[in-house]
Amino acid sequence: MGADIQYAWKDNMHCHGVVKVEWVHWYNHRRLLSSIGYLPPAEAEADFSQQQSGQTMAA
């Protein structure tokens, strides 16, 4: 296998990794879910955590 082919293969795998990371970030932080009021999952989780910590302090 030539050096050019090895480099191209590794570069291609890096690009796929970057695309996967970008998709996971979108999936967790940007997509809107109708079942939770059209909020991104990360925002809904942050809101829930804040509510839970407020209830713990009130108890």
TABEL-V596616 format. One record per residue. N is the residue number from 1. SS is DSSP state (@ for helix, = for strand, . for the rest). PSI is psi in whole degrees, 0 to 359 (NA if undefined). OMEGA is omega as a letter, one per 20 degrees, with the letter a starting at -180 (NA if undefined). Layout:
BEGIN
n=N ss=SS psi=PSI omega=OMEGA
n=N ss=SS psi=PSI omega=OMEGA
END
This chain:
BEGIN
n=1 ss=. psi=128 omega=a
n=2 ss=. psi=160 omega=a
n=3 ss=@ psi=324 omega=r
n=4 ss=@ psi=320 omega=a
n=5 ss=@ psi=318 omega=r
n=6 ss=@ psi=316 omega=a
n=7 ss=@ psi=317 omega=a
n=8 ss=@ psi=319 omega=r
n=9 ss=@ psi=314 omega=r
n=10 ss=@ psi=321 omega=r
n=11 ss=@ psi=320 omega=r
n=12 ss=@ psi=318 omega=r
n=13 ss=@ psi=322 omega=r
n=14 ss=@ psi=317 omega=r
n=15 ss=@ psi=319 omega=r
n=16 ss=@ psi=321 omega=r
n=17 ss=@ psi=319 omega=r
n=18 ss=@ psi=317 omega=r
n=19 ss=@ psi=318 omega=r
n=20 ss=@ psi=316 omega=r
n=21 ss=@ psi=318 omega=r
n=22 ss=@ psi=319 omega=a
n=23 ss=@ psi=315 omega=r
n=24 ss=@ psi=319 omega=r
n=25 ss=@ psi=315 omega=r
n=26 ss=@ psi=315 omega=a
n=27 ss=@ psi=321 omega=a
n=28 ss=@ psi=334 omega=a
n=29 ss=@ psi=344 omega=a
n=30 ss=. psi=329 omega=a
n=31 ss=. psi=149 omega=a
n=32 ss=. psi=133 omega=r
n=33 ss== psi=123 omega=a
n=34 ss=@ psi=327 omega=a
n=35 ss=@ psi=345 omega=r
n=36 ss=@ psi=31 omega=r
n=37 ss=. psi=30 omega=r
n=38 ss=. psi=44 omega=r
n=39 ss== psi=152 omega=r
n=40 ss=. psi=148 omega=a
n=41 ss=@ psi=319 omega=a
n=42 ss=@ psi=321 omega=r
n=43 ss=@ psi=319 omega=r
n=44 ss=@ psi=320 omega=r
n=45 ss=@ psi=320 omega=r
n=46 ss=@ psi=317 omega=r
n=47 ss=@ psi=317 omega=r
n=48 ss=@ psi=315 omega=r
n=49 ss=@ psi=320 omega=r
n=50 ss=@ psi=319 omega=r
n=51 ss=@ psi=318 omega=a
n=52 ss=@ psi=320 omega=r
n=53 ss=@ psi=328 omega=r
n=54 ss=@ psi=324 omega=r
n=55 ss=@ psi=326 omega=r
n=56 ss=@ psi=320 omega=r
n=57 ss=@ psi=327 omega=a
n=58 ss=@ psi=335 omega=a
n=59 ss=. psi=NA omega=NA
END
